Amino acid sequence: MAQQKIVWSVLPHGRVESGNFADRLRVSIVASPRLTPQTAAEQTLQAFPEWENWPETVDRVKFRLHIDGKPPVVLERIGESDPNLWKRLLPPDTPVAGFVFKDMSRVNLHSYAVRNVLGLMRRHY
């Protein structure tokens, strides 16, 4: 049976400017699916029923945000998804190759302080 996992990421998105939610903090929630087919027959989106009509699936979800051990904050959705657009972009026969974790623990990554890079950019451009 096909396996799936969702990694949820919450990103700050400013404040709501008008309407019923005016002045409230706003966040964007990004769903990163990890879809893993177990057989050749499961290598399309139709093997993952929750993803065939993702807008309908999300409509049934209630989100709560947990921050630093404080009581959870219930998040209220202010945007709507378009099921017809979803079906046009990702029909049931969309290929699914499967998620394979890539171990990056031994990769030598370089990072630079934003302040220093910004200062360099301002001086030279």
Secondary structure, DSSP 4 states (H G I P E B T S, - for coil): --EEEEEEEEEEEEE--SSTTTT-EEEEEEEEEEEE-SSGGG-BGGG-HHHHTHHHHHHT--EEE--TTSPPEEE-------HHHHHHHS-TT-B---------TT-------HHHHHHHHHHH-
